Amino acid sequence: MTAVAEKTAIREPTLRFTGNSLQPSSLDTLTADEKQLVTSFRDSVPTIFPGEHSPAMARFLADDLTLYRYLQGEKWNLGRAQAALQKTIAWRDENGVDSGLRPEDVEKQSRGKTNYFNGFDRHGRPLMYIKKRNDKGEELNFKMGIQLMVLVLETAIAAMPNGVHQLIIILDFTLSNQAQPTPFSVAIETLRILTTHYPERLARACLVNAPTAMRLSLNLIWPFMDERTKSKIKFVNAAPTGTTPATGGSKTGKNDLLECIEAEALETTYGGTLEFEYNHDVYWQKAREEGLVQA
């Protein structure tokens, strides 16, 4: 009897988009009034943020897509958008987002294979995976989990093709332990940080096999989310039988992910054909080679 050859999992991640089906930039579809608000916001930046900035921060503030996202997130109210951006800059400074966050700082967490970005959807939006694994009985460290999430998020943003400013997040709870609330706390904090400090970055958040505890936790912050964010949260049930989604969230299936993601770019667990094995050393070496993180 002939043995069936096993597929060799790919260890090197895909950190650059090679497709050609990018959507038009959001800046290309603005009305005349919206363009004027972006211009007014841009003109106010030197006054709101005086002094010298790091190269990373200078690029962030000089990008009209940054200003667009904050205006869009605040329903095109210039004053609120300016205040929201000020809060984000303070948060980035406090957490060393632009100066000191490195793979070495979160190595232990990263080796748990809990969080990484790998590949892109059809429109060049990075695919970010957040998983809960019960490796060696070690529970997720909340603080380091958030630091890793921010590092991966910033890496994905750095890899976005020109004109792309959103990403897709797959939060997988399949192996989560409902007796331990930490992974759910990380997921909730991820959504909070995205809403507050990365407005309009989220194209879709797919919650795979979200247990009751996660759904209840999400319900606590649901009333404080805007309708645009709510519409982007999808519940994915990997099992044949479905469960009732949390308040307002819509339910989808694994195959629905293939509507916007090529099968070869999506991991097999989620209905794709990509056999990928995350390796900390290989992953971050590739990220450095691509200039996505500090050398």
C-alpha positions as a Markdown table, in Angstrom:
| # | Residue | x | y | z |
|---|---|---|---|---|
| 1 | Met | 0.0 | 0.0 | 0.0 |
| 2 | Thr | 1.5 | 3.3 | -1.1 |
| 3 | Ala | 1.8 | 5.9 | 1.7 |
| 4 | Val | 0.3 | 9.3 | 1.0 |
| 5 | Ala | 2.9 | 12.0 | 1.0 |
| 6 | Glu | 2.3 | 14.7 | 3.6 |
| 7 | Lys | 2.4 | 18.3 | 2.5 |
| 8 | Thr | 5.3 | 20.3 | 3.8 |
| 9 | Ala | 4.1 | 23.4 | 5.7 |
| 10 | Ile | 5.4 | 26.7 | 4.5 |
| 11 | Arg | 7.4 | 28.5 | 7.2 |
| 12 | Glu | 8.4 | 31.7 | 5.3 |
| 13 | Pro | 5.5 | 34.3 | 5.5 |
| 14 | Thr | 4.1 | 36.4 | 2.7 |
| 15 | Leu | 4.7 | 40.0 | 3.8 |
| 16 | Arg | 4.4 | 41.8 | 0.5 |
| 17 | Phe | 1.4 | 42.0 | -1.8 |
| 18 | Thr | 2.1 | 40.7 | -5.4 |
| 19 | Gly | -1.4 | 41.0 | -6.8 |
| 20 | Asn | -2.9 | 43.7 | -9.0 |
| 21 | Ser | -6.5 | 44.1 | -7.9 |
| 22 | Leu | -6.1 | 47.0 | -5.6 |
| 23 | Gln | -9.2 | 49.1 | -4.9 |
| 24 | Pro | -9.2 | 52.9 | -5.6 |
| 25 | Ser | -7.8 | 54.9 | -2.7 |
| 26 | Ser | -10.4 | 56.3 | -0.3 |
| 27 | Leu | -8.9 | 59.7 | -1.0 |
| 28 | Asp | -10.0 | 59.4 | -4.6 |
| 29 | Thr | -13.7 | 59.2 | -3.7 |
| 30 | Leu | -13.9 | 62.2 | -1.4 |
| 31 | Thr | -16.4 | 65.0 | -2.0 |
| 32 | Ala | -15.3 | 68.6 | -2.4 |
| 33 | Asp | -16.3 | 69.3 | 1.2 |
| 34 | Glu | -14.5 | 66.3 | 2.5 |
| 35 | Lys | -11.3 | 67.2 | 0.6 |
| 36 | Gln | -11.5 | 70.7 | 2.2 |
| 37 | Leu | -11.7 | 69.2 | 5.7 |
| 38 | Val | -8.7 | 67.0 | 5.0 |
| 39 | Thr | -6.8 | 70.1 | 3.8 |
| 40 | Ser | -7.9 | 72.0 | 7.0 |
| 41 | Phe | -6.8 | 69.1 | 9.1 |
| 42 | Arg | -3.4 | 69.0 | 7.4 |
| 43 | Asp | -2.9 | 72.7 | 7.8 |
| 44 | Ser | -3.6 | 72.4 | 11.5 |
| 45 | Val | -1.0 | 69.6 | 12.2 |
| 46 | Pro | 2.0 | 71.9 | 12.7 |
| 47 | Thr | 0.0 | 73.8 | 15.4 |
| 48 | Ile | -1.4 | 70.8 | 17.1 |
| 49 | Phe | 1.8 | 68.8 | 17.0 |
| 50 | Pro | 4.7 | 71.4 | 17.2 |
| 51 | Gly | 8.4 | 70.5 | 17.4 |
| 52 | Glu | 10.5 | 67.7 | 16.0 |
| 53 | His | 9.1 | 64.2 | 15.4 |
| 54 | Ser | 10.7 | 60.8 | 14.8 |
| 55 | Pro | 10.8 | 59.8 | 11.1 |
| 56 | Ala | 8.0 | 57.3 | 11.8 |
| 57 | Met | 5.8 | 59.8 | 13.5 |
| 58 | Ala | 6.5 | 62.5 | 10.8 |
| 59 | Arg | 5.4 | 60.0 | 8.1 |
| 60 | Phe | 2.3 | 59.2 | 10.2 |
| 61 | Leu | 1.2 | 62.8 | 10.5 |
| 62 | Ala | 2.1 | 63.7 | 6.9 |
| 63 | Asp | -0.1 | 61.0 | 5.5 |
| 64 | Asp | -3.5 | 62.3 | 4.3 |
| 65 | Leu | -4.9 | 58.8 | 4.8 |
| 66 | Thr | -4.2 | 59.2 | 8.5 |
| 67 | Leu | -6.2 | 62.4 | 8.6 |
| 68 | Tyr | -8.9 | 60.9 | 6.5 |
| 69 | Arg | -9.3 | 57.9 | 8.9 |
| 70 | Tyr | -9.7 | 60.2 | 11.9 |
| 71 | Leu | -12.2 | 62.4 | 10.1 |
| 72 | Gln | -14.2 | 59.4 | 8.9 |
| 73 | Gly | -14.1 | 57.9 | 12.4 |
| 74 | Glu | -15.4 | 61.1 | 13.9 |
| 75 | Lys | -18.1 | 61.5 | 11.3 |
| 76 | Trp | -16.2 | 64.4 | 9.6 |
| 77 | Asn | -16.2 | 66.6 | 12.7 |
| 78 | Leu | -12.8 | 68.4 | 12.5 |
| 79 | Gly | -12.6 | 69.3 | 16.1 |
| 80 | Arg | -13.3 | 65.8 | 17.3 |
| 81 | Ala | -10.9 | 64.3 | 14.8 |
| 82 | Gln | -8.1 | 66.6 | 16.0 |
| 83 | Ala | -8.8 | 65.6 | 19.6 |
| 84 | Ala | -8.9 | 61.9 | 18.7 |
| 85 | Leu | -5.5 | 62.1 | 16.9 |
| 86 | Gln | -4.0 | 63.9 | 19.9 |
| 87 | Lys | -5.1 | 61.1 | 22.1 |
| 88 | Thr | -3.5 | 58.6 | 19.8 |
| 89 | Ile | -0.2 | 60.4 | 19.6 |
| 90 | Ala | -0.1 | 60.5 | 23.4 |
| 91 | Trp | -0.9 | 56.7 | 23.5 |
| 92 | Arg | 1.8 | 55.9 | 20.9 |
| 93 | Asp | 4.4 | 57.9 | 22.9 |
| 94 | Glu | 3.4 | 56.2 | 26.2 |
| 95 | Asn | 3.6 | 52.7 | 24.7 |
| 96 | Gly | 6.8 | 53.2 | 22.6 |
| 97 | Val | 5.0 | 52.3 | 19.4 |
| 98 | Asp | 7.3 | 54.4 | 17.2 |
| 99 | Ser | 10.5 | 54.1 | 19.2 |
| 100 | Gly | 11.1 | 51.0 | 21.1 |
| 101 | Leu | 8.7 | 48.1 | 20.3 |
| 102 | Arg | 10.8 | 45.2 | 18.9 |
| 103 | Pro | 10.2 | 41.5 | 18.3 |
| 104 | Glu | 12.7 | 40.7 | 21.1 |
| 105 | Asp | 10.4 | 42.4 | 23.6 |
| 106 | Val | 7.6 | 39.9 | 22.9 |
| 107 | Glu | 9.6 | 36.9 | 21.9 |
| 108 | Lys | 8.2 | 34.5 | 24.6 |
| 109 | Gln | 4.6 | 35.4 | 23.5 |
| 110 | Ser | 5.5 | 35.3 | 19.8 |
| 111 | Arg | 6.9 | 31.8 | 20.1 |
| 112 | Gly | 3.5 | 30.7 | 21.3 |
| 113 | Lys | 2.3 | 31.2 | 17.7 |
| 114 | Thr | -0.6 | 33.3 | 18.9 |
| 115 | Asn | -0.4 | 36.4 | 16.7 |
| 116 | Tyr | 1.1 | 37.2 | 13.3 |
| 117 | Phe | 0.1 | 38.6 | 9.9 |
| 118 | Asn | 0.6 | 36.5 | 6.8 |
| 119 | Gly | -0.7 | 37.2 | 3.3 |
| 120 | Phe | -3.2 | 39.5 | 1.8 |
| 121 | Asp | -6.8 | 39.4 | 0.5 |
| 122 | Arg | -7.7 | 40.1 | -3.1 |
| 123 | His | -7.5 | 43.9 | -2.5 |
| 124 | Gly | -4.1 | 44.0 | -0.8 |
| 125 | Arg | -5.4 | 44.1 | 2.7 |
| 126 | Pro | -3.1 | 42.2 | 5.2 |
| 127 | Leu | -4.5 | 39.1 | 6.9 |
| 128 | Met | -3.8 | 39.2 | 10.7 |
| 129 | Tyr | -4.3 | 36.1 | 12.8 |
| 130 | Ile | -4.9 | 36.2 | 16.6 |
| 131 | Lys | -5.1 | 32.7 | 18.1 |
| 132 | Lys | -5.4 | 31.1 | 21.5 |
| 133 | Arg | -3.2 | 28.0 | 21.9 |
| 134 | Asn | -2.8 | 25.8 | 25.0 |
| 135 | Asp | 0.9 | 25.2 | 24.4 |
| 136 | Lys | 2.6 | 23.6 | 27.4 |
| 137 | Gly | -0.2 | 24.8 | 29.6 |
| 138 | Glu | 1.1 | 28.4 | 29.5 |
| 139 | Glu | -1.7 | 31.0 | 29.7 |
| 140 | Leu | -1.6 | 34.2 | 27.7 |
| 141 | Asn | 0.2 | 37.1 | 29.3 |
| 142 | Phe | -2.1 | 40.0 | 28.9 |
| 143 | Lys | 0.4 | 42.8 | 28.7 |
| 144 | Met | 2.7 | 41.0 | 26.4 |
| 145 | Gly | -0.2 | 39.8 | 24.3 |
| 146 | Ile | -1.2 | 43.4 | 23.7 |
| 147 | Gln | 2.3 | 44.4 | 22.9 |
| 148 | Leu | 2.6 | 41.6 | 20.4 |
| 149 | Met | -0.7 | 42.6 | 18.9 |
| 150 | Val | 0.4 | 46.2 | 18.4 |
| 151 | Leu | 3.8 | 45.1 | 16.9 |
| 152 | Val | 2.1 | 42.8 | 14.5 |
| 153 | Leu | -0.5 | 45.5 | 13.6 |
| 154 | Glu | 2.2 | 48.0 | 12.9 |
| 155 | Thr | 4.1 | 45.5 | 10.8 |
| 156 | Ala | 1.0 | 44.8 | 8.8 |
| 157 | Ile | 0.4 | 48.5 | 8.3 |
| 158 | Ala | 4.0 | 49.0 | 7.1 |
| 159 | Ala | 3.4 | 46.2 | 4.5 |
| 160 | Met | 0.3 | 47.8 | 3.1 |
| 161 | Pro | 0.5 | 48.7 | -0.6 |
| 162 | Asn | 0.1 | 52.3 | -1.5 |
| 163 | Gly | -3.5 | 53.4 | -1.1 |
| 164 | Val | -4.4 | 50.5 | 1.1 |
| 165 | His | -5.2 | 51.4 | 4.7 |
| 166 | Gln | -7.3 | 48.5 | 6.1 |
| 167 | Leu | -6.7 | 44.9 | 7.2 |
| 168 | Ile | -8.7 | 41.8 | 8.0 |
| 169 | Ile | -8.3 | 40.2 | 11.4 |
| 170 | Ile | -9.1 | 36.5 | 12.2 |
| 171 | Leu | -9.5 | 35.9 | 15.9 |
| 172 | Asp | -9.5 | 32.1 | 16.5 |
| 173 | Phe | -10.9 | 30.9 | 19.8 |
| 174 | Thr | -11.0 | 27.2 | 18.8 |
| 175 | Leu | -8.4 | 26.1 | 21.4 |
| 176 | Ser | -9.3 | 28.7 | 24.1 |
| 177 | Asn | -10.0 | 27.7 | 27.7 |
| 178 | Gln | -13.2 | 29.3 | 28.8 |
| 179 | Ala | -12.1 | 29.0 | 32.4 |
| 180 | Gln | -9.3 | 31.5 | 31.6 |
| 181 | Pro | -10.6 | 35.0 | 30.8 |
| 182 | Thr | -7.3 | 36.4 | 29.6 |
| 183 | Pro | -7.6 | 35.6 | 25.8 |
| 184 | Phe | -11.0 | 37.1 | 25.8 |
| 185 | Ser | -9.6 | 40.2 | 27.5 |
| 186 | Val | -6.9 | 40.5 | 24.8 |
| 187 | Ala | -9.6 | 40.2 | 22.1 |
| 188 | Ile | -11.7 | 42.9 | 23.7 |
| 189 | Glu | -8.7 | 45.1 | 24.2 |
| 190 | Thr | -7.7 | 44.5 | 20.6 |
| 191 | Leu | -11.1 | 45.8 | 19.4 |
| 192 | Arg | -10.9 | 48.8 | 21.8 |
| 193 | Ile | -7.4 | 49.8 | 20.6 |
| 194 | Leu | -8.4 | 49.4 | 17.0 |
| 195 | Thr | -11.5 | 51.6 | 17.4 |
| 196 | Thr | -9.7 | 54.2 | 19.5 |
| 197 | His | -6.2 | 54.4 | 18.0 |
| 198 | Tyr | -6.6 | 52.8 | 14.6 |
| 199 | Pro | -9.9 | 54.2 | 13.3 |
| 200 | Glu | -11.0 | 52.8 | 10.0 |
| 201 | Arg | -8.1 | 50.4 | 9.9 |
| 202 | Leu | -10.5 | 47.4 | 10.3 |
| 203 | Ala | -12.1 | 46.0 | 7.1 |
| 204 | Arg | -13.4 | 42.9 | 8.8 |
| 205 | Ala | -12.9 | 41.0 | 12.1 |
| 206 | Cys | -13.8 | 37.3 | 11.9 |
| 207 | Leu | -14.3 | 35.7 | 15.3 |
| 208 | Val | -13.9 | 31.9 | 14.8 |
| 209 | Asn | -15.7 | 29.6 | 17.3 |
| 210 | Ala | -16.2 | 32.4 | 19.8 |
| 211 | Pro | -17.3 | 30.8 | 23.0 |
| 212 | Thr | -20.1 | 32.1 | 25.3 |
| 213 | Ala | -17.7 | 34.0 | 27.5 |
| 214 | Met | -16.3 | 35.9 | 24.6 |
| 215 | Arg | -19.7 | 36.7 | 23.3 |
| 216 | Leu | -20.8 | 38.0 | 26.7 |
| 217 | Ser | -17.7 | 40.1 | 27.0 |
| 218 | Leu | -18.3 | 41.6 | 23.6 |
| 219 | Asn | -21.9 | 42.4 | 24.6 |
| 220 | Leu | -20.5 | 44.6 | 27.3 |
| 221 | Ile | -18.8 | 47.0 | 24.9 |
| 222 | Trp | -21.3 | 46.6 | 22.1 |
| 223 | Pro | -23.4 | 49.7 | 23.0 |
| 224 | Phe | -20.2 | 51.9 | 22.9 |
| 225 | Met | -19.2 | 50.8 | 19.4 |
| 226 | Asp | -20.3 | 52.8 | 16.3 |
| 227 | Glu | -22.4 | 51.1 | 13.7 |
| 228 | Arg | -19.6 | 51.0 | 11.1 |
| 229 | Thr | -17.4 | 49.0 | 13.5 |
| 230 | Lys | -20.3 | 46.7 | 14.5 |
| 231 | Ser | -21.0 | 45.9 | 10.8 |
| 232 | Lys | -17.4 | 44.7 | 10.4 |
| 233 | Ile | -17.5 | 42.0 | 13.1 |
| 234 | Lys | -18.4 | 38.6 | 11.8 |
| 235 | Phe | -18.9 | 35.3 | 13.7 |
| 236 | Val | -17.5 | 32.3 | 12.0 |
| 237 | Asn | -18.5 | 28.8 | 13.2 |
| 238 | Ala | -16.1 | 26.1 | 12.1 |
| 239 | Ala | -18.4 | 23.4 | 13.4 |
| 240 | Pro | -21.3 | 22.2 | 11.2 |
| 241 | Thr | -23.8 | 23.4 | 13.8 |
| 242 | Gly | -24.1 | 27.1 | 14.4 |
| 243 | Thr | -24.6 | 29.1 | 17.6 |
| 244 | Thr | -26.3 | 32.3 | 18.2 |
| 245 | Pro | -24.1 | 35.3 | 17.6 |
| 246 | Ala | -23.6 | 38.1 | 20.1 |
| 247 | Thr | -25.9 | 41.1 | 20.0 |
| 248 | Gly | -25.7 | 42.8 | 16.6 |
| 249 | Gly | -22.9 | 40.6 | 15.2 |
| 250 | Ser | -23.6 | 38.8 | 12.0 |
| 251 | Lys | -22.9 | 35.1 | 11.5 |
| 252 | Thr | -20.9 | 33.7 | 8.6 |
| 253 | Gly | -19.1 | 30.6 | 7.6 |
| 254 | Lys | -15.5 | 29.6 | 6.6 |
| 255 | Asn | -16.3 | 29.6 | 2.9 |
| 256 | Asp | -17.5 | 33.2 | 3.2 |
| 257 | Leu | -13.9 | 34.2 | 3.9 |
| 258 | Leu | -13.1 | 33.0 | 0.4 |
| 259 | Glu | -15.3 | 35.8 | -1.1 |
| 260 | Cys | -12.5 | 38.3 | -0.4 |
| 261 | Ile | -9.4 | 36.0 | 0.2 |
| 262 | Glu | -7.8 | 33.8 | -2.4 |
| 263 | Ala | -7.7 | 30.2 | -1.2 |
| 264 | Glu | -3.9 | 30.0 | -1.6 |
| 265 | Ala | -3.6 | 33.0 | 0.8 |
| 266 | Leu | -5.9 | 31.6 | 3.5 |
| 267 | Glu | -4.8 | 29.0 | 6.0 |
| 268 | Thr | -6.4 | 25.5 | 5.7 |
| 269 | Thr | -8.1 | 25.9 | 9.1 |
| 270 | Tyr | -10.3 | 28.6 | 7.7 |
| 271 | Gly | -11.2 | 27.0 | 4.4 |
| 272 | Gly | -8.1 | 28.0 | 2.3 |
| 273 | Thr | -5.3 | 25.8 | 1.0 |
| 274 | Leu | -2.3 | 27.4 | 2.6 |
| 275 | Glu | -0.3 | 25.1 | 4.9 |
| 276 | Phe | 1.6 | 27.6 | 7.0 |
| 277 | Glu | 3.7 | 26.9 | 10.1 |
| 278 | Tyr | 4.6 | 29.9 | 12.1 |
| 279 | Asn | 8.3 | 30.1 | 13.3 |
| 280 | His | 9.4 | 33.1 | 15.3 |
| 281 | Asp | 12.9 | 33.3 | 14.0 |
| 282 | Val | 12.0 | 32.8 | 10.4 |
| 283 | Tyr | 9.1 | 35.2 | 10.6 |
| 284 | Trp | 10.9 | 38.2 | 12.1 |
| 285 | Gln | 14.0 | 37.7 | 10.1 |
| 286 | Lys | 11.8 | 38.0 | 7.0 |
| 287 | Ala | 10.1 | 41.1 | 8.4 |
| 288 | Arg | 13.5 | 42.7 | 8.9 |
| 289 | Glu | 14.7 | 41.8 | 5.4 |
| 290 | Glu | 11.5 | 43.5 | 4.1 |
| 291 | Gly | 12.2 | 46.6 | 6.2 |
| 292 | Leu | 9.0 | 46.3 | 8.1 |
| 293 | Val | 10.6 | 46.4 | 11.6 |
| 294 | Gln | 13.7 | 47.9 | 13.1 |
| 295 | Ala | 16.9 | 46.0 | 12.3 |
